[in-house]
Amino acid sequence: QVQLRESGGRLVQTGDSLRLSCVVTGRPISDYAMGWFRQAPGKERRWIGGMSRSGTLHLPNRSIRDRITIIRDRDENTIYLQMVNLESEDTAVYYCAADPDGEGYNEGYKYWGQGTQVTVSS
């Protein structure tokens, strides 16, 4: 059974950068398409990017795509979400998810981490 665990969330200031980690245990990370999501207070969880099993990166057609990147480390069985120039609107719980059948787009994920809180203070 695959398990996901996010880490790296913390309180930061507007304009800061932050890297979140998602460690995959139980299976090789390359067995899964991986996605990053976030859920802001009072809002629905929303996809912010993903990576296919072959390593193709997918980002949404929103402005956030200019401030994030996703990197996979097969040796560490970890996927990272790197964010720059953080804004108060980035305050959310960030989740990673894994899908053994998908391509890393916005739906169809079967396994989820517990989330990590990012708070951006101005």
MIBAGU-841078 format. One line per 2 residues: for each residue x, y, z of N, C-alpha, C, O. Coordinates in steps of 0.2 Angstrom, whole numbers. Layout:
X:Y:Z:X:Y:Z:X:Y:Z:X:Y:Z  ...
***
This chain:
4:-6:0:0:0:0:4:6:0:9:7:4  3:11:-5:7:17:-5:5:22:0:-1:22:2
10:25:3:8:31:8:12:37:6:17:37:3  9:43:7:11:49:5:12:53:11:7:53:15
17:57:12:18:61:18:21:68:15:27:68:13  17:73:16:20:80:15:23:83:21:22:81:26
28:88:19:31:91:24:33:98:21:34:99:15  36:102:26:38:109:23:34:115:24:36:120:23
28:114:26:23:119:27:25:123:33:27:120:38  24:130:33:26:134:38:23:141:37:20:142:32
24:145:42:23:152:41:28:156:38:34:156:40  26:159:32:31:163:29:29:170:28:23:172:29
33:175:25:31:181:23:29:182:16:32:178:12  25:187:14:24:189:7:31:190:3:35:193:6
31:187:-2:37:187:-6:42:182:-5:47:181:-9  41:178:0:46:172:1:45:167:-4:40:166:-7
50:162:-3:50:156:-7:49:150:-2:51:151:4  46:145:-5:45:139:0:45:132:-5:43:132:-10
48:127:-2:48:121:-5:45:116:-1:47:115:5  40:113:-3:36:107:0:38:101:-3:40:100:-8
38:96:2:41:89:0:35:84:1:31:85:5  35:79:-3:30:73:-3:34:67:-4:36:65:-9
35:63:2:38:57:2:33:51:0:28:51:4  35:47:-4:31:41:-6:34:35:-3:40:34:-4
30:31:0:33:25:3:29:19:1:23:20:0  32:13:0:28:7:-2:28:5:-9:28:-1:-11
30:10:-13:30:9:-21:35:14:-24:36:19:-21  38:13:-29:42:18:-32:38:23:-35:32:22:-37
40:29:-34:36:35:-36:35:35:-43:30:38:-45  39:32:-47:38:32:-54:32:28:-57:31:27:-62
29:24:-52:24:20:-53:17:24:-54:12:22:-55  18:31:-52:12:35:-51:13:41:-54:18:44:-55
7:44:-57:7:51:-59:5:54:-52:2:52:-48  9:60:-51:8:64:-45:5:70:-46:6:74:-51
1:73:-41:-2:79:-41:-1:83:-35:0:80:-29  -1:89:-36:-1:94:-30:-8:98:-30:-10:100:-35
-11:98:-24:-17:102:-23:-17:106:-17:-12:106:-13  -21:111:-17:-21:115:-11:-29:117:-9:-33:117:-14
-30:118:-3:-37:120:-1:-36:126:4:-33:125:10  -38:131:2:-38:138:6:-44:138:10:-49:134:9
-44:141:16:-49:142:20:-56:143:17:-57:148:14  -61:139:18:-68:140:15:-69:139:8:-74:141:5
-63:136:5:-64:135:-2:-63:127:-4:-61:124:1  -64:125:-10:-63:119:-12:-56:117:-13:-52:122:-15
-54:111:-13:-47:109:-14:-47:110:-22:-51:108:-26  -41:112:-24:-39:114:-31:-33:111:-33:-28:112:-29
-32:109:-39:-26:106:-42:-22:112:-44:-24:117:-47  -15:111:-42:-11:116:-44:-5:114:-49:-1:118:-50
-5:107:-50:0:105:-54:1:97:-53:-1:95:-48  5:94:-58:6:87:-58:11:85:-62:14:89:-67
13:79:-62:18:76:-66:16:69:-68:14:65:-63  17:67:-74:15:60:-76:21:55:-74:26:57:-71
19:49:-75:24:44:-73:30:44:-77:36:43:-75  30:47:-83:36:48:-87:40:54:-86:45:55:-88
37:58:-81:40:64:-79:38:71:-83:41:76:-82  32:70:-87:30:76:-90:26:81:-85:22:78:-81
28:87:-85:25:92:-80:19:95:-83:18:97:-89  14:95:-79:7:99:-81:6:104:-76:6:103:-70
4:110:-78:2:116:-74:-4:119:-76:-6:118:-82  -8:122:-72:-14:124:-74:-14:131:-78:-8:134:-78
-19:133:-81:-19:139:-85:-21:145:-81:-26:148:-82  -17:146:-75:-19:151:-71:-12:154:-69:-7:152:-71
-12:160:-66:-6:164:-65:-1:160:-60:5:162:-60  -4:156:-56:1:152:-52:6:148:-55:11:147:-53
5:146:-62:10:142:-65:16:146:-66:21:143:-67  16:153:-66:22:157:-66:26:157:-60:32:159:-60
23:154:-54:27:155:-48:28:148:-45:31:147:-39  27:142:-48:28:136:-45:32:131:-50:32:133:-56
35:127:-48:38:121:-52:38:115:-47:37:115:-41  37:109:-51:37:103:-48:43:98:-50:44:98:-56
46:95:-45:52:92:-47:51:85:-43:49:84:-38  53:80:-47:53:73:-44:60:70:-43:64:71:-48
61:67:-38:68:64:-36:66:57:-35:64:54:-30  68:53:-40:67:46:-40:71:42:-35:69:37:-31
77:45:-34:82:41:-29:79:42:-22:79:38:-18  76:48:-20:73:49:-14:65:48:-13:62:48:-8
63:45:-19:56:44:-19:51:49:-17:46:49:-13  53:55:-19:50:62:-17:48:66:-22:52:66:-27
43:70:-22:41:75:-26:41:81:-23:38:82:-17  43:87:-26:43:93:-22:39:98:-26:38:98:-32
36:103:-22:33:109:-25:37:115:-23:37:116:-17  40:118:-28:44:124:-26:39:130:-28:37:131:-34
38:135:-23:34:141:-24:39:147:-23:43:147:-18  38:152:-27:41:158:-26:36:164:-26:31:163:-28
39:170:-23:35:176:-23:28:174:-20:23:176:-23  28:171:-14:22:169:-11:17:175:-9:20:181:-7
11:174:-10:6:179:-9:1:177:-3:1:171:-2  -3:181:0:-7:179:5:-12:174:3:-15:170:6
-14:175:-4:-19:170:-7:-16:163:-7:-20:158:-9  -10:162:-6:-7:155:-6:-8:152:0:-6:146:1
-10:155:5:-12:152:12:-17:146:11:-22:147:8  -15:140:13:-19:134:11:-16:128:14:-10:128:17
-19:123:15:-17:116:16:-15:113:9:-19:113:5  -9:111:9:-6:108:2:-6:101:3:-3:98:8
-8:97:-2:-9:90:-2:-5:88:-9:-5:91:-14  -2:82:-8:0:78:-14:-4:72:-14:-7:70:-10
-4:69:-20:-9:64:-22:-5:60:-27:-1:62:-31  -7:53:-28:-4:48:-32:-10:45:-36:-15:43:-33
-8:44:-42:-13:40:-47:-9:35:-51:-5:37:-55  -11:29:-50:-7:24:-54:-9:23:-61:-5:20:-65
-14:27:-63:-17:26:-70:-17:32:-74:-18:32:-80  -16:38:-71:-17:44:-74:-11:47:-77:-6:44:-77
-12:54:-78:-6:57:-82:-4:64:-78:0:67:-80  -7:65:-72:-5:70:-68:-9:76:-69:-7:82:-67
-15:76:-71:-19:81:-72:-23:82:-66:-21:80:-60  -29:85:-66:-33:88:-60:-38:83:-57:-41:85:-52
-38:77:-59:-43:72:-56:-41:65:-57:-36:63:-60  -44:61:-53:-43:53:-53:-38:51:-48:-36:45:-49
-36:55:-44:-31:52:-39:-33:48:-34:-39:48:-31  -30:42:-32:-32:37:-28:-29:38:-21:-32:35:-16
-23:40:-20:-20:41:-14:-18:48:-12:-16:52:-16  -19:49:-6:-18:56:-4:-14:56:3:-14:52:7
-10:62:3:-6:63:10:-11:67:14:-17:68:13  -8:68:20:-13:71:25:-13:79:25:-17:82:28
-8:82:21:-8:89:20:-3:92:24:-1:90:30  0:98:22:4:102:26:2:110:25:0:112:20
2:113:31:-1:120:31:4:125:29:10:125:32  2:129:24:6:135:22:2:141:24:-3:142:22
5:146:28:2:152:30:7:158:27:13:158:29  4:162:23:8:168:21:5:174:24:0:176:23
10:177:28:8:183:31:11:189:28:17:189:26  7:195:28:9:201:25:12:206:30:14:211:29
***
